[in-house]
Amino acid sequence: MGPRTNDRIRITPIRLIDQNGEMVGIVETDEARRQAMEAGLDLVEISPDARPPVCKIMDFGKFKYEESKKQKAGKSKASELKEVRLGRSMKIDPHDVGIRVQQARRFLLEGHKVQLVASFKGREMAHREIGDRLVADVINRLLDLGKLEAAPRLNGKRINAIISPDKNKIEQWKRKEKEAGRKGEIEAVEIVDEPEDEGDDE
């Protein structure tokens, strides 16, 4: 809907801020509209709940454009491309691979795309299949949350792949986690409430 502007502002008087950001004070709405028109600008209601409401003289078209830019910037920030490096060589410990997988899963759950990077060192390039297996294994461990956007590709001494978050898969995963949590709570209660064995009387 957006803020009321110009003739859509029916209430009077209003508290007016001019185009330079200076507080003019309380004026009749018609007078404020006249000042905005003389400046070739718009009268925009910026605080409708105040009494009297606060209005500002501004270029409303420019204001909407700036707000749109802010929203787009916010969205692009929310879906950044996060890089996850699978070690600086193929000699990466399985435990470290697990840490990288958890990091990638966290990024996907936050709505970010993940670029996986596996680097070859020295003569490791002669055994590219090791890198292929490593990247494929990590991808498989992420497919319950995302989808393969860019298949693994060799670029110099690095294999790159991109996984993007899949909203439906993430929702399913969250539901399963919630259900598993509830089941765990129920089982814990049953264990606590289980009566002790009093043994047989002799």
C-alpha positions in Angstrom: 0.0 0.0 0.0 2.7 2.5 1.0 2.4 5.8 2.8 -0.3 8.4 1.9 0.8 11.2 -0.3 -0.5 14.6 -1.5 -4.3 14.6 -1.9 -4.6 11.2 -0.1 -3.6 12.9 3.1 -7.0 14.0 4.5 -6.3 14.8 8.1 -5.4 18.3 9.2 -3.4 19.9 10.7 -0.1 18.0 10.3 3.4 18.4 11.7 5.6 19.3 8.7 9.2 18.6 7.8 10.5 20.5 4.8 12.6 19.1 1.9 15.8 20.0 3.8 14.9 17.9 6.8 14.1 21.0 8.9 11.1 20.9 11.3 8.6 23.5 10.2 6.0 22.8 12.8 2.2 22.3 12.8 0.5 23.6 9.7 -2.7 23.1 7.8 -2.5 20.2 5.2 -3.5 22.5 2.4 -0.6 24.9 3.2 1.8 21.9 3.3 0.6 20.6 -0.1 1.0 24.1 -1.5 4.6 24.3 -0.3 5.3 20.8 -1.7 3.8 21.8 -5.1 5.9 25.1 -5.2 9.0 23.0 -4.6 8.0 20.5 -7.4 7.9 17.7 -4.8 5.4 15.6 -2.9 3.9 15.7 0.6 4.4 12.3 2.2 3.0 11.0 5.5 5.9 9.4 7.3 4.4 8.9 10.8 0.6 8.3 10.4 0.2 7.2 14.0 1.6 10.4 15.5 -0.9 13.1 16.6 -0.8 15.2 14.6 0.7 12.9 11.9 4.2 13.8 10.6 4.5 14.6 6.9 7.6 15.4 4.9 8.1 17.3 1.6 10.2 15.0 -0.6 10.6 13.4 -4.1 8.3 10.4 -3.5 9.5 8.7 -6.7 13.1 8.9 -5.6 12.1 7.7 -2.1 10.4 4.6 -3.5 13.4 3.9 -5.7 15.8 4.1 -2.7 13.5 1.8 -0.7 13.4 -0.7 -3.5 17.2 -0.7 -3.7 17.4 -1.4 0.0 15.0 -4.3 -0.2 16.9 -5.8 -3.1 20.2 -5.4 -1.3 18.6 -7.1 1.7 17.5 -10.1 -0.4 20.8 -10.5 -2.1 22.6 -10.4 1.3 20.2 -13.1 2.5 21.3 -15.5 -0.3 25.0 -15.0 -0.5 27.3 -17.6 -2.1 29.3 -19.1 0.8 32.6 -20.9 0.0 33.4 -24.1 1.9 37.0 -25.3 1.4 37.5 -29.1 1.7 41.1 -28.7 2.9 44.2 -27.5 1.0 45.0 -30.9 -0.3 43.3 -34.3 -0.8 44.9 -35.5 2.5 42.0 -34.2 4.6 41.0 -36.0 7.8 37.5 -37.5 7.7 36.7 -35.6 10.9 37.6 -32.4 9.2 35.4 -33.3 6.2 32.5 -33.8 8.7 33.1 -30.3 10.1 33.0 -28.8 6.6 29.8 -30.7 5.9 28.2 -29.3 9.0 29.3 -25.8 8.0 27.8 -26.2 4.6 24.6 -27.6 6.1 24.3 -24.5 8.3 24.7 -22.2 5.3 22.0 -24.1 3.4 19.6 -23.9 6.4 20.2 -20.2 6.5 19.2 -19.9 2.8 22.7 -19.4 1.3 24.2 -21.2 -1.7 27.3 -23.2 -1.0 30.4 -23.4 -3.3 32.4 -26.5 -2.5 36.1 -26.2 -3.2 38.6 -29.2 -3.2 42.2 -28.3 -3.9 44.9 -30.5 -5.3 48.5 -30.1 -4.1 51.6 -31.0 -6.1 51.4 -34.5 -7.7 47.9 -35.1 -6.4 46.6 -33.9 -9.8 47.7 -37.4 -11.1 44.9 -38.9 -9.0 41.9 -36.7 -9.8 39.5 -39.5 -8.9 40.4 -38.9 -5.2 39.1 -35.4 -5.5 36.1 -36.4 -7.5 35.1 -39.0 -4.8 35.6 -36.4 -2.0 33.4 -33.8 -3.6 30.8 -36.4 -4.6 30.7 -37.7 -1.0 30.2 -34.2 0.4 27.5 -33.4 -2.2 25.6 -36.6 -1.3 25.6 -35.6 2.4 24.0 -32.2 1.5 21.3 -33.3 -0.9 18.7 -33.7 1.8 18.8 -29.9 2.2 19.8 -28.7 -1.3 20.1 -29.4 -5.0 23.1 -29.5 -7.2 23.2 -26.2 -9.1 26.6 -26.5 -10.7 28.1 -30.0 -11.2 31.8 -30.5 -10.1 34.2 -28.9 -12.5 38.0 -28.9 -12.5 39.4 -25.3 -12.6 43.1 -25.3 -12.5 44.1 -27.3 -9.4 40.6 -26.9 -7.8 37.3 -28.8 -8.2 34.3 -26.5 -7.7 30.6 -27.4 -7.3 27.7 -25.3 -6.2 24.8 -26.5 -4.0 21.7 -24.3 -3.6 19.2 -24.6 -0.8 15.9 -26.4 -1.6 13.0 -24.9 0.5 10.9 -28.0 0.3 13.7 -30.3 1.4 14.6 -27.9 4.2 11.0 -27.8 5.5 10.8 -31.6 5.4 14.1 -31.9 7.3 12.9 -29.4 9.9 9.7 -31.3 10.4 11.6 -34.6 10.8 14.0 -33.0 13.4 11.0 -31.6 15.3 9.3 -35.0 15.3 12.5 -36.7 16.4 12.9 -34.2 19.2 9.3 -34.9 20.4 9.9 -38.7 20.2 13.1 -38.3 22.2 11.3 -36.3 24.9 8.5 -39.0 25.1 11.0 -41.8 25.4 13.0 -39.9 28.1 9.7 -39.4 30.1 8.9 -43.1 29.8 12.3 -44.1 31.0 12.1 -41.8 34.0 8.5 -42.9 34.9 9.3 -46.6 34.5 8.7 -48.3 37.9 11.7 -49.9 39.6 11.8 -53.7 39.9 11.0 -54.5 43.5 12.2 -58.1 43.2 10.6 -61.3 44.3 9.6 -61.8 47.9 11.1 -64.9 49.4 
